[in-house]
Amino acid sequence: MCRADEIGRAGHSSSSAERVADIYGAELLMPGYIFSPIARAHARLTFGTVRTIADLFGVSLTSAAIRVVEKGHSPAILVCHGPKGRKWFTRSSDIPERWFPQDALDPESFAFQVLFANEPDNPFPRKIGADAWFDRWDAERYDVHEQTIRMGPDEILTLLLIGDSAMLEDQ
C-alpha cells in the first residue's frame, strides 16, 4: 500500500511498492539498454548532461537525474531540499551507505545560497568540503563536487560527485 505522503519521494527510504513503481516507470520511459550507452557517452556528470538526456527521452529533469545517478554513471548522490530541509536523496550503488547527507543545508554550501539567497543555479560542479554535506567524523578529510539547480520556488536539486576513491572504500 502506498501512502499519499510517499508519492514523489525517490530513493531508498520509499516504500517497496512506491520503489517498484518508480523502477517500472523509469524502465518504461528510459529503458536501460538504450539509456546506459547514451549516459556513458557523456564523460562528466553535470546537470547539463542530465538536461540533454532528459530532453532526448522526453522526461523530467528530476527523473533523468535519478536514473543517471542510480545507473552508476559516476559515484554520485542526488539530493532534493526545500526550506524545511532534505526531502529525499538517492545514490549510486558504489557510494557506501555511511555517506548519508545531512537533513539541513550547511550555510557554507552552494546549495544554501541557491535556495535561501536566490543565487543563480550553479553552472558547473564546484569543490566543497564533504563536511558541509555529511555529519561524520571523517568527512572533514574529503572534498566533493557540488552542483545545485532550482526546481521551483521552494525546491532545489543537488548533485554531489565523489571523486576521492577513499570515500568509496568499505570501512
Phi and psi in degrees as a GROMACS rama.xvg file:
@    title "Ramachandran Plot"
@    xaxis  label "Phi"
@    yaxis  label "Psi"
@TYPE xy
-105.635  123.029  CYS-2
-84.2005  154.221  ARG-3
-58.3236  -35.4006  ALA-4
-74.6272  -7.92536  ASP-5
-91.6189  -15.5089  GLU-6
-66.3633  130.841  ILE-7
86.6314  -3.46763  GLY-8
-90.8983  109.182  ARG-9
-89.1262  168.576  ALA-10
103.047  -173.657  GLY-11
-78.4848  -12.9306  HIS-12
-85.0318  -7.83813  SER-13
-70.3057  156.268  SER-14
-63.2067  159.299  SER-15
-64.499  -36.3424  SER-16
-65.6766  -43.3699  ALA-17
-66.4684  -39.1905  GLU-18
-64.368  -43.6416  ARG-19
-61.078  -42.3157  VAL-20
-64.3093  -40.2085  ALA-21
-62.6099  -44.887  ASP-22
-65.3051  -42.7356  ILE-23
-59.8581  -47.5452  TYR-24
-61.3501  -42.5897  GLY-25
-63.573  -43.1757  ALA-26
-66.8368  -34.7369  GLU-27
-68.2995  -45.5397  LEU-28
-86.735  -28.442  LEU-29
-135.5  71.0742  MET-30
-54.7969  132.836  PRO-31
-53.9323  -39.3827  GLY-32
-68.1835  -22.0314  TYR-33
-95.3115  -42.6451  ILE-34
-64.1041  -48.6321  PHE-35
-58.7123  -48.0608  SER-36
-62.5033  -36.348  PRO-37
-66.4221  -44.5037  ILE-38
-63.8277  -42.4651  ALA-39
-66.4988  -20.4173  ARG-40
-68.5997  -15.2387  ALA-41
-97.977  119.797  HIS-42
-67.3996  -40.7599  ALA-43
-112.156  139.302  ARG-44
-89.1915  114.91  LEU-45
-141.775  170.661  THR-46
-68.574  -22.1629  PHE-47
-63.4873  -44.5812  GLY-48
-60.5251  -46.6905  THR-49
-62.1665  -42.2863  VAL-50
-61.741  -41.9328  ARG-51
-60.3313  -44.8966  THR-52
-67.7834  -42.0933  ILE-53
-59.7037  -43.948  ALA-54
-64.0785  -40.105  ASP-55
-62.8464  -39.7249  LEU-56
-92.8634  -7.61755  PHE-57
68.3564  37.8205  GLY-58
-120.97  170.998  VAL-59
-69.852  156.925  SER-60
-59.6127  -41.1627  LEU-61
-62.2935  -46.0841  THR-62
-60.8139  -45.1006  SER-63
-65.3263  -39.8415  ALA-64
-63.6804  -44.5072  ALA-65
-59.8764  -45.3877  ILE-66
-63.5356  -44.1773  ARG-67
-62.2438  -44.9641  VAL-68
-65.9757  -48.9987  VAL-69
-69.5162  -23.6975  GLU-70
-81.3434  -5.22116  LYS-71
81.7142  31.9723  GLY-72
-52.7878  -47.6837  HIS-73
-147.391  158.467  SER-74
-64.7968  108.879  PRO-75
-151.05  157.932  ALA-76
-127.064  135.359  ILE-77
-109.854  125.286  LEU-78
-126.266  135.509  VAL-79
-110.534  129.087  CYS-80
-125.802  151.178  HIS-81
-128.001  -177.711  GLY-82
-58.4994  -27.0497  PRO-83
-90.9844  2.50769  LYS-84
122.439  -165.108  GLY-85
-66.3983  132.094  ARG-86
-93.2164  -43.9525  LYS-87
-165.401  167.85  TRP-88
-155.449  161.484  PHE-89
-144.515  159.399  THR-90
-138.804  160.017  ARG-91
-73.5813  156.458  SER-92
-65.6219  -18.2909  SER-93
-86.6193  0.455908  ASP-94
-90.7774  118.386  ILE-95
-60.8429  147.112  PRO-96
-63.2918  -17.2068  GLU-97
-67.0846  -18.4243  ARG-98
-90.4295  85.7196  TRP-99
-112.411  116.419  PHE-100
-64.2406  143.569  PRO-101
-62.531  155.284  GLN-102
-67.3092  -47.051  ASP-103
-95.2327  147.762  ALA-104
-75.8559  138.548  LEU-105
-75.1485  132.829  ASP-106
-58.442  -20.5162  PRO-107
-83.4969  -10.7254  GLU-108
-76.7317  152.66  SER-109
-65.9433  -33.1599  PHE-110
-60.6015  -40.4769  ALA-111
-58.1085  -43.2298  PHE-112
-66.0054  -38.4627  GLN-113
-67.6538  -43.9033  VAL-114
-74.1029  -46.9742  LEU-115
-102.003  -23.8348  PHE-116
-107.341  8.66337  ALA-117
53.4501  33.7145  ASN-118
-68.2676  155.401  GLU-119
-69.0469  162.619  PRO-120
-54.146  149.496  ASP-121
-73.9033  124.576  ASN-122
-73.0414  -19.9597  PRO-123
-156.096  161.746  PHE-124
-65.428  139.102  PRO-125
-125.274  147.535  ARG-126
-74.0483  137.955  LYS-127
-149.776  152.823  ILE-128
-63.585  136.493  GLY-129
-61.8672  -23.693  ALA-130
-67.9788  -12.9768  ASP-131
-72.5922  -19.712  ALA-132
-115.242  -25.3516  TRP-133
-126.176  132.454  PHE-134
-96.0727  71.097  ASP-135
-129.423  150.333  ARG-136
-61.3732  -30.1073  TRP-137
-97.5839  0.612058  ASP-138
-63.2116  -29.9811  ALA-139
-65.6644  -14.8429  GLU-140
-80.7916  -11.8256  ARG-141
-120.33  159.95  TYR-142
-119.789  151.755  ASP-143
-128.225  168.283  VAL-144
-110.282  131.001  HIS-145
-119.227  134.384  GLU-146
-134.958  129.029  GLN-147
-125.097  139.051  THR-148
-131.603  151.356  ILE-149
-84.6582  134.003  ARG-150
-106.938  -10.8397  MET-151
-179.92  -176.241  GLY-152
-63.3121  -28.5602  PRO-153
-127.74  30.3826  ASP-154
-150.456  137.195  GLU-155
-129.198  156.25  ILE-156
-118.349  137.312  LEU-157
-126.925  131.298  THR-158
-95.7844  124.595  LEU-159
-108.953  115.473  LEU-160
-102.061  127.172  LEU-161
-100.575  112.307  ILE-162
-103.2  -17.1208  GLY-163
-88.95  113.659  ASP-164
-62.5683  -23.4234  SER-165
-64.1219  -28.9297  ALA-166
-69.6503  -21.6919  MET-167
-92.4719  -8.48302  LEU-168
-75.7198  144.268  GLU-169
-73.2169  136.432  ASP-170
